[in-house]
Every structure is written in C-alpha cells, then in structure tokens.
Amino acid sequence: MSVNLVQFPLTVSQWNKTVVYSTDVIVGRNGQEVRNAMWQDPLLKFNAAFAIRNYADINTLATFFHAMKGREQSFLVKDWSDFAVDTFTTFAETPNGVLANFQLIKKYTQTIGVGSSTYIRTIKYPKSLSLTVRVNGTTKVEGTHYNYSTSTGIVTFTGGNIPTTGQTVDFKIAEYYVPCRFDTDELPIEMLNYWVASGADKSNVQVPDIPMIEVRVS
C-alpha cells in the first residue's frame, strides 16, 4: 500500500519510541537456545500522546485521524530521536560510470570485540531540499548534477554527471521521515476542566495514547 506524503501534524515536546525486532527463540531440554532472526529490519513504534497540549491540538489530531481513517491510511512521521544523517556517508553502490541511481541509507556501526557490526537502514522519505551530495569532496547542485525522490530516497545523477570508477560519492540528510500508520481505530479523548473565557482557550485536554507503527514499504 502506498504512503500518503503528508507529515503527522503535531510537534511533540516529549517522544516515546520503541525499536522492535522479531526473534524466534527455541530452548532445548538442556537449556541451550537456538535463536533465529525473523526480520532483517526492525519496526519502529511511536506514541505521540505528549503532543496534545490544548483544544486546538485535539482538533488538529481529530481531523488528521479522520483523514487517515484510523489504521487504514499511512503517513510520514518525524522520529525526533533519529531524523538525520549528519555526517557524510558513502552510498552502498559502487560508482562505475554507468550506474546513475543511488539509494539513500543510514549506517549504524558498533564495535564488537576486534570486529564490528553495521546495520544499513534504507532511507526512502527524505525531506525536500534537505540533501547534500558530494563527489570526490565537491558539493554537487541539485537539479543540475542530480535529482532525488522524496518518496523512494533514490538519488539520480543526470547526463554527464554520473560518477565514474574510483570516485567517492557521499551525502548528508538534514531530515527524513518514517512511514507509519495509526496502530488503533479508536481515538479516546479526555477533557478535564474545560472552559473558554473571554475568547481564550483554557481547556485542559489529553489523549491517553496515540500509538503509531512503522509500515513496510517495498
């Protein structure tokens, strides 16, 4: 199912995020375990209930919830704990003078003993005008040397600008998004001490949960 390229409309002051892997663990009679990873990539879960501060936020959330029809439609979420590639990162693809398309990624590298482990995450939803691309350390111009898609994360070098063998191609992303859907078809709203005085909004409102879950996009 396609993702609506519209961002979750509320800005949060506090953020709840859970990273979820799926591992099948089989325990033998002697207590030894066999573990099988079911997913190559994790799914992210969010709860944006802290975004609700006033009656206007409730209206914004309710309108968006109706537009998404609860769990039916998906949308974009800014993960406030991880939304940028802030150091220049090389693409996974190797330049060869023919290959024009390069996929945006983010690398998570952890040293383990004398070696290291790197998880490569595919970034498909970068923000418009948020990308910096370099070839051999020289910054290239979007629209002149390359274009990129905000719905696939693919960078396409144009014409005679395709990187050649031996060149280093790297990039930074100022902001990207996670494709999500609401993980509920219900929107519970609690209104405490609600009143409006002299035209000013003085309501005390809250939503116990706004669960959202990342969706897999092929």
N, C-alpha and C positions, 0 to 999 in steps of 0.2 A: 504494500500500500504506500502511496506517495505521502510525502510530508508537506504540510502547509508551511510555506516560508514566512511565517508570522511568529514573532517572539512573544513568549509569555509576558504579559503586560505590566506586571508589578515588580518593583525594585525591592529587594529584601534587605533588612538590616541584620538579620541572622539567617543562617543557612544550615539545613540538615541534609546530609548526603551520605549514601551507603553504596559501597562498591561490592558487587555480588558476583562471585564465581560459582560454578556448579561442579562439584567433585563427587564421584561415586566411590565410597569407602566400604570395602569388604573386609571384615575382621574374621580371621580364621580361628579355629579352636584353641590354638596356642597363643592367641592374642596378636599375632602378626597381622599387618594390614597390607592390602593391595589397594592402591589409590589410582583412579582413572579420571583424568580431566574430561568433563563432558563438553565444556565450552573452551574455545581458543581465546575468546574475548569476553571480558566481564560485561555485565549490565549495570548501569547506574540507576539508583533510586533517589528521589528528592522529596522533601516535604517543605513547601513554601508557606506554611501557615503563619510564620512570623512576618510575612509581607503585609498582613492585614492590620491597618492602624486606625482606620476611620471608616465612616459610612461611604465615602467616595470610593475607597478601595473595594468595599463589598460590591458596589455597583459595577466597577470595572471587572472584578472577578466573575460575577454572575453573568455579565454579558459575554465574556470570553468562554465561560463554561457552556453556555447555551450554543455558542457558535461552534464549539468543538464537539457538542452533543455527548458530553461525558467522555467515555472511553473510546468513542468511535473514531475521532479525528486525532491526528498527531500534529505537533508544532515544535518550535525551537525554544530551548531553554539555555540561558547563560549559567554555566556552572561557576559560581562565584569563587570556588576554591581552586579552579583549574580551567582557565579560559584563554590561555595564550601560549605560543611558542616563542619565548622571549630571548632565546639565544639562537644564533644562526645554526641551522640543522641541514645536513645534506639529505637529498632525496634517496629513496631506496633504489630507484632506477639508475642505471649507468649510462651517461651520455655516449652516443656513438655517431653523431652526425645525421642520423635518420630518425631516431625517436623524438617525437615532438611533445608527447603528453607525459606529465609527471604528477604523481599523486601526493597531495599534502599529507604529512604524517606527524606524529609526535613520538619521541623516543624516551622511554623510562629505563634507565640503566642502573643496576645495582651490583656492586662488587660482592662476589661470593667466594670467600677464600682467596685462591690465587687467580680465579677467573672472574667472569661477570655474566650477568643475565640482562638481556634487553628485551623489553616488550615494546612492540611497534604498533601504535594506535593509528588507525586511518581517520583523517580529519576531512569530513565531507561538507561541512557547513561553515566556512569562514565568513566573517563579516565583509561586506563590500568595502573596498578601499582600505583594507587592514593588512595587506600583504606586502612584504618587501622581498624581492628576489635578486640574487647576485649570481653572476657568472665570473669565475676567477677573481672574486672580490670586488667586481664592479657592479654597482646597482643598476638594474635594468628598469625600463619605463613601461608600466602597464599600458596597454593599448598600442604601444609602438613595437616593443620587443616580445611581449607575451600578453595573453588574456587568461583569466581564471574564472571558474564557475563557482557560485555561492551555493549550488545545490549538489555538486559532486566533489568539490575540492580538487579538481583536476586543473593543473597549470598547463597551458598550451603555448609553446613558443611558435612564433609566426615567421613565415618566409625564410629569409636567410639568417635568422637568429637562432636556429636550432643548435644547441650545444654540441660540440664535437668531442671526439675521443680524447680523454686526458684532462678535459676541463672540469673544474669543480663548480657544481651548481648547488646553492644553498638558499635558505629562506628564513624569514621570521613572520609570525602571525600575531597581530595585536589583539585579536579577539575572534573566537569561534564559538559555535553553539552545538548543543546535544539534541538530537531528535527525540522527542518524548511524547507521551500521551498521559492523560489523567489515568490514575490507577483506581478509579472509582466512578460509578454512575450516580453517586449521591453527593450533594453539596450541603452539609449541615452548617447552619449559621446561628450563632448565639448573639443576641443583642442585650447588653447589660446597661442599665441606667441611660436609656435612650431619650434624648430630648433635643429640641432645637430652640435656641433662644436668640432673639434679635437677629435672626437670619444667619447665625453662626452654627456650624456643625459641632455639637458637643457630645456626640454619641460615643459609647464605649462598646465596640463590637469585636467579635473574634470568630475565627473558624478553627475548630479543633485540629483538622487535618486537611492538607491539600497534597495528597500523595500523587507523585508523578513517576513514571518509569521509562527508561530509555527503550526505544524500539530499534530492532534490527533493520537495516536498510541495505539491500543488495546493490 
